[in-house]
Amino acid sequence: MTEHVDVLIVGAGLSGIGAACRLQERLPGKTYAVLEARDTIGGTWDLFRYPGIRSDSDMFTLGYPFRPWKDPKAIADGPSILSYIRSTASVYGIVDRIRFGHQVVRASWSSASALWTVSTAHGATFTCRFLYLCSGYYSYESGHVVDFPGRADFAGEIVHPQHWPAELDYTDKRVVVIGSGATAVTLVPALAARASHVTMLQRSPSYIVARPGSDALADRLRALLPEKLAHRVVRGKNVVLGTLFFQLMRRLPRRASLALRKRVAAQLPASIPVDPHFVPSYDPWDQRLCLVPDADLFRALRSGKADVVTDEISRFTASGVSLASGRSLDADLIVTATGLRLVAFGGIALTVDGRAVEPGDQRAYKGMMFGGVPNLAWCVGYTNNSWTLRADLTSQYVCRLLAYLDRRGFAFCAPDAESASGAGRPRPIVDLASGYIKRAAPGLPKQGEKRPWMMRQNYLLDFADMRLGRVDDGVMRFGRAEDRVTAAR
């Protein structure tokens, strides 16, 4: 049997639950369902279970604006975030709308019916007026795996953080963590608490910023103000400061780089020099900064339970890793924090009137819709700030768009594909120089150099555009039942 709803949300993670809450709030008359490939709520925050997993954004902006974060930890651990997502779904009555075990594999738009037909891996079929993809862009199947020479020779265990075994015991073991990104700097202090020694082996360093795990101002405001008001004030403060710091770093990269290195140098033991271990070859925010709450990485380095080695891997050996410099690292456990794999649209095969929609050929309108693709939005967050800031703006815009269609009697809408051709040269939609992003860039949608085909990394500008700007901006095209076939093409 085919189930029909007005709106079909794909993904029951942080974005999908937020989207469902916004839809209920803004358009209570709409029918909807949430399709989730796995058997539980939480998305990334349920999938990733490696030691120490935590947010690298404060929870006043990573959390939902409509549901205040109550925990004293501003930089929260994974289990706390997962509990927050699940409790939100329960409190807002979303759980009953979720269809678990429904992995979407195909979605086809028909102009004749002005509907999407959505098929799952287990043969279920849904139709909907509007399709909202909230599955992010991380592949849940596997992370990026590097086939290091001699991998099969290693006598110990090799683990990728994305698939961390629950029964893995690393107590008193020698551990080598390969990588220098957010996952690696999270793992090192967490593993050092029980391992005999942990080495972070990096080919090149990243920028690392230490900040308190709690927000002193937030604690004071929550004691003085009503809960929701305190949450709004702290959220606003963090948005403004985050935007300001990002802009300063991008406009004054040399000064920002020097300031970041000085802060790191003040926290390192004498045995670990800043250069080469903490001097990246790129400017701040060419790649995402790594956040370490309460300087836990540096505390682990100062304790002697952890160290950093900057070198290239020659090969794995039976006892560990042989480096290009000739040095060897002994290990009982190797953790390959070598990055994630990105995939557009959750790997769903999309067609519009029988024509395949190739993700890599698409230009993103306001970072969420695509030229000539009707009644579909893709929810992605910021790279320079909290994911949820942009995800929530996108969900609110989708609600505005649906309300506009209803008021004007339109059956569908789609950005004008011809408009995208005048938006300048195509650029990756995820505008960072990280290796895992570069590898995926050809298969991901692109952005342009001009509005509305440019995905700005600026919440304040996006807020004005997506919350206050006109829906009928001259680029978005609308169609009624009698002209939908022509307009959709």
N, C-alpha and C positions, 0 to 999 in steps of 0.2 A: 504494500500500500504506500501511497505517496502522501506525506504530510505537508500541508501548506501553512506558512506563516508570513507575516508582513516583512519581518526582518530576521535574517539568519546570521548569527554571530559565530564565527569559527575560532575556537580557543577559549578555554576556561582558566587562563592564567591571570596575571595582574591586569592586563589590558582588557581581556574579555569580560571579566567580572565588573570592571569599572564601566565598560560600555553598556552592559545590561542594566546596571544601576541608573545610568544617565537616561537610557531609553525609557525605563519605568517612570522616572521622575518627570521627564519632559514630554513624553508621549504615552501616557498611561493607557490609551485606547489601542495601541499597537500590539498585535500578537508577535511573539518572537520565540526562538529557541537558540540554545547554545550547543554547538557540536564540539565535543572534546575527544581527541583520539585516544587519550589514556583513560585510566579508570578512576582518576581522582582530580581534584581541583588544585591549582597552584602553578601549572606550567613550569617555567624554568626553575622556580623556587622549590618545586617538588622533585624535579629531575636531578638537579645538582645537589649532591649530598657529601661532597668531600669535606675533610676537616677544616673548620674555621670559616666556612662559606658565610658571606655577609654582603651587605649592600656597599656600594662605593658612592652612594648619594645619601644625603640626610633624609630621614623618614618623614619630615614635614613636607618635603616636596615629592618624595617617592610614594608616599601614602596618598590616599584619595583626599581631595579637598573637602568632600562632603562627609568624611568620617575621620575625626581627629585621631592622631597617633598618641596613645596614652603612655606607652612604655618610656621609662627614663632614658633609654639608649637612643640617641639620635642616629647613630650608625649601628644598624641592627644586624643581628645574626640571621642566617637563613631560616631556622625553625620559627623565630619570632615573626618574620615577614610572612611565612607560609600560614601561620596561625591567624594573622591579621587578614589575609586574603580569604581564607576559609570562613572566618567568623563574619566578614562582610557579606559574603554570599549567603550565609545563613540568616543574618539579621535582615537583609533586604529581600529575602524570599527568592533568591536566584536559583538555589539548588534544584528545585523541582523543574526548572526550565532547561536543565543541562541533560544532554543525551551523551552519556559516557560510552567509550569504545566505538565512537563514530569518527573514523579517520576519513576526511574528505579527500577524494582522489580526482574528481572532475567537477566542473561547474560550467554550464552552457547557458548563454543568454539567447532567448528567442524574441525577436522583435514582433513576431506575430501575436504572441501572448503577453509581451512585456514582462516576462518572468525569467528568473534564473532557475534552472533545474540542477540540483546538487546531488551527486552520488558519492556514497561512502564505500570503503574497502569491503564491507560486509554485505553490500547489496542494498542498503537502505537508500531511499530517494526522498528528497525534499524539494519543494518549490518555494520561492520567496520573491517578493517584490524588490527587496534590497539585500545585497550580500556584503557583509562587513567582516573582513579578514583581520582577526586579532591574535594571530599566532606568531607575531614577531618575525624575525629572520634568522634565528638560530636553528640549525638542523638538530632534531632530537635523536636521529639515528646514530650519529657518531660525530666526534670532534675531528679536528685536523690531525692526522696521524702521519708522522715522518718515518720513513723506512730507513732508519739508521743502519749503516753497515755493521754487520756482526750482531744484530739484534737477537738472533736465535742462539748466539753463543753465551749470552748472559745467564748465569746460574740462578740469579735471584728472580724477583717478581717485577714486572713492568705494568704500570697502571696509568691510564688516562683519567684525569679528574672527572670528566663527564660521566664515566662509568665506574665510580669508586665502589669496590666491593664492601658490603656492610660488615663482613666478617674479617676484613684485613686488620692484622695486628702488626703495628710498626714499633711496638715498645722495644727500646734498647737496640734498635736497628740503625745502620748507617743508611741515610737517605740522600739521594741526589734528585733535586727538582730541576728539570730542564725548562727554562723559560724565564721571562723577566716582566711579564704583564701582571694584570690584576689578580689572576688566579695564582700565579707563583708567589707573589708577595703576601697573599692571604695564607697559602699553604705553609710557607716556611715557619712562621712563628707558631702556628697551630701544631705542626708536626714536631717542632723542637721541644715542646712540652713533654713528650714521651720518648722520642727517639734518642739514640745515643749522640747523634750528630746529624745536622742537615746542611747540605750545600746547595745553594742556588746557583746553577750553572747557566750562564747567559751568553749568547753570542754578541748581543749589544744591550746596553742598559736602557731603562725607561726613567722618565721623570716621576719622582715619588714625593708625595706631600703627606705630612703627618698632621693630624688634627684631633682634638678631643673627641672621645666617643659619645659624650653627652653634650648638651647645649645648655650652658649655665643661664643664659637669658631666658630660654624656654622654660626652664624649671622655675625661675622667679615669676614669669608671667602667668604660668599655670596656677601658681599659688595665689595670684592676685585677681585674675580676670576669669570670666566664664570660659568654659572649656573651648567652645567653638571660636570665640573671639581671640583667645590666646593662640589657637592653632593658626588662624588667619594672619595674625600679626607676625608670628615666627615664620610662617610660610612666605609671606611677602618679603620679610627681611632677607631670607635665604635666596629668594629669587633675584632680588636686586643685587645682593653682594656677589652671587654666582655669576650673574651677567656682567657686572662691573669687572670682576677679576679676569673673566675670559677675554673681554674686550681689551683690557690693559695688556694681557699677555700676548695677544695677537698683534697689537699695535706696537708694543715695545718688547719684541722677542729676546733681544740680547740682555736687556736688563732683567727681564723675567727669568731667563735661564740662569743668570748669575745669582739672583736672589734664591732660586730654588736649590741651587748647588750649595750655597752657603748654609741654608737651613739644614740640608742633609749632612754636611760636614760637621756641624755642631753636635750631631747625634751619633756619629760613628766612633767606634773604638779606634785607637791609634794604629791597630794592626790592619785596618781596612781603609785604604786611601779613597778619596772621592774619585780621582782619576786613576784608572779608567772605569771603575765600577759604577759610577753614578753621573757620568757625563755623556748624555745622549748625543747622537750625531744630527738630531733634528731639532726644530724649534718647539717650544711648549705648545701643546694642542694640535701639532701635526698628527700626533697620536694622543689618545686619551691619557690623562694623568692617573697615576695609581695612588689611591688613598689608603693610608694605614692609620686606623684609629688608635689613639693613645700611644702612638709610636711603637706598636708591638713588634714590628719587624726590626727596628733598631735596638730594642731591648733584647731581642733574641741574639742579635749580632754582638752586642756588648757582653752578653752572658757567656759567650764562647760556645754555646750550643749550636750556633749556626754561623756560616760564612758565605762569602760571595766569590765566585770565580768567573772571570770574563775571558772566554776562549771559545774556540770552535771544536766540535766533536770530530775526531778522526774515525773512531769506531767504538762499538761496544765490545767488551771482552767478557770472559767468564766471571771476572771479579768486579767489573764496574765499567768505567768509561775511560778510553784513551783519548787525549786531547791533541790538537794540532801542534801545540807547543812542546809536546813530548811528555807532559805531565799526565799522571793517571789518578783517577778518583775511585777509591774503593766504595762499593755500595752493596747493600743487601736488598734495597728497594729503589727502583728508578721510577719517578713520576714524570710523565711527559706532558707538561703543561704547555703544549706547543700550539695552542689556539683552538678556535672553534671553526665550524663550517657554516657558511651563510647560505640561505636558500630563500628565494622570493616566493611569496604567496603560499608558504607552507608546502611547496612542491605540488600544488594543485594545478592540474591542466585546465586552462581557461579557454573558452571559445565564445565568440560573438557571431551569431548567425552562421555558424559552421567554420568561421575563420579563427585560426589559433591565435591566441594572444601570447606573444613571446615576451617574457619579462624584460630581457635585456634591450629590447627595442622600444620600450615605453618611456615616455617622459611623465614625470609625476607633477600633477597639478596640486599646488599647496601641500606637496609632500604626501598625498593620500589617494588621489584619483588619477585616472589615465585617459588620455585623449581617445574619444570614440568608444570607450568602454562604459556602457550605461550602468547606473545604479550599483556601483561597486566602489568600496573604499578599503584601503589598506592602512592599518594602524601601526605606525612606527614612532619611536620616541627620539629624544635628543641624544646626541653623542657628547655634547659639552655640558650637559646638565641632567637632571633627573629624567628618566624615561617617561614617567607618568605625567610630567608637566605637559608634554606635547600630546601624549596619548589621550589625556582628558580633553584637551582642546579639540582634538580630532573627533572624539565622541560627541562633544557638544555641537560641533559643526554639522556632523551627520544628522543630529536631531533637528537642527535649524533647516537643513536641506529637505528633510522629509516633511517637516511642517509646511515649508514653502510649496512643495509639490501638491500637498493636500489642499492648501488654500487656493491655489491657482488652477486646480484640476488637471495637473500634468500627470502623465503616466511614468515618465522617466526623465533622467537628466544625464548628461555626459559632457565633460570638457571638450571644447573644439580642438580636434587634433591638428588642424591647420595652424592654429595659434601657436602651438608648440614649436613649429619650424622657425618662428621668428624670435625665439627666446634665447638665441646665442648657442654657443658650442655645448654639447652634452657633457656633463660631469657626473661622477658617481653620486648616487643619492646619499650614500654614507661617506661623507667627505673627510676621511682620515687616511693616513698613510700606513696604517698597521698592516702587517703581512696578511693576516686572515681576511682583511677587507679587500686588499688588492687582488688576492686570489679569486675572490667571489665577484668582483666588480663587473666582468663581462656579462654575467647572468642576472644582474640586478637592474631594476629600473634606473633611469638617469634623471638628473635635474638640469635645468637650464641656468642662464645667467641673469634672467629678468623675471620679475613677478608676473603672474602667479606660478610660474614654472620653476622657481628657485625655492629650495628648501632651506630657509633661514634657520640658523642656530641661535635664535633670539626669542625668548618667551614673550617679552614685552611687546615686540612688534607683531608677533603671531597672535597674541591676545587681541590686539586692536583689529587685526585683519579678520580673524576667524570668529570672534565673538561680536564685533561691531560692524565689520565691513558688509557690503551688499552681497547677497547670494547671487543675484542676477548681475554679475559684474561685466557682462559682455563677452566673457570667455566660456562660461557655463551655458550649454545649450539645453533647452527643454522641449519635450514632445508630448503631445496628447495622443489618444488612441488612434485617431484618424491619420496622423502623420508620423507615427512612431517608426515605421519601416525606413522611410527616407531619412529622418533625423538621426536614427541610430547608426546609419552608415556615414 
